[in-house]
Every structure is written in C-alpha cells, then in structure tokens.
C-alpha cells in the first residue's frame, strides 16, 4: 500500500495517494507548478495567488496543446516518410 503524500501549492495542501509508478510523476508535477509560480511571483510580485494559479494553468494548458499539435505533426511526417519508403521499396522490387 502506498502512503498519502502531501504537497503545498500556493498554500493549499494537496494530498495524493499515488501508486509507486506515479509517485515520482506527482512530485515532478508539483515541483514544475511551484517553479512556474515562483517565476511569475518574481517577475510580477503584485499578483494575487488566484491570478498566479490561473496564469500557470493557462501556461501549462498552452504548452500541452502545443506539444499535442507537434506530436500529431511528427506522426503525420513519419507516416508520410514510411509511405515514401514503402513506395520506393515496391519500385525497386518490380
């Protein structure tokens, strides 16, 4: 049985009960969010915690969408490359 792990994000205590495989990921996610919060706080100390939370959420969501788009484009390029290679092999075989 894994134990609950408690994290602090903007003064909110977040308690997670990850399995062993997710434990490192959970810590990495919290560390990433806290680092983003600290970077924003440093550059814009007047922001309220709620503003920081929304801005970090928007930044992470934007990065996620960009990565998904990049991933899809790379898959399409790979499929095109495979199709070209298969066509070249078929031409050589005939």
Long-range contacts (C-beta under 8 A, 24 or more apart in sequence): 8-34, 9-33, 9-34, 9-37, 10-37, 10-49, 10-52, 10-53, 11-49, 32-60, 33-60, 36-60
